[in-house]
Amino acid sequence: MKSEVNEVDKSTLVMRLERYQKDVDQLKCQLNSYTCEPRTHSLFERFESLKSGLETLSATNLEIIQNLKEKKKAVDSYMESAKEQFAKFHQLQQNVEEYVIGARNC
């Protein structure tokens, strides 16, 4: 019974991470829009930082997803990493939204 619950938790976590991965990809596309091109040095630095953060988040997300799908490890070992990913995603999402507003108003 515990094995079945663990598999359900694992598949739920994988689905959430995959959904967040799609959202990360959308944020990347949003940043690459011509309306978000940096026009000042500070915007350029912020743009590069956000882009780097999204790339790192994406790579880590994909690694966790792959590990959960392939390995027989318990979902508990990845739960903390996934929580950190969700928190980082929400922070990056907020930062991208602030950047987009600032870049469009510049």
QUIKA-V843510 format. One line per field, one symbol per residue. phi: phi as a letter, one per 20 degrees, with the letter a starting at -180 (. if undefined). burial: # if it has 9 or more other ideal C-beta (glycine too) atoms within 8 Angstrom, else .. Layout:
phi: ???
burial: ???
This chain:
phi: .ffffffffffffffffffffffffffffffefffdffdcffffffgfffffffffffffgfffgffffeeefffgfdffffffffffffffgffffffgffffee
burial: .....#..##..##.###.##.###.##.##....#.#....##.##..##.##..##.###.##.##......#..##.##..##.##..##.##..##.##...
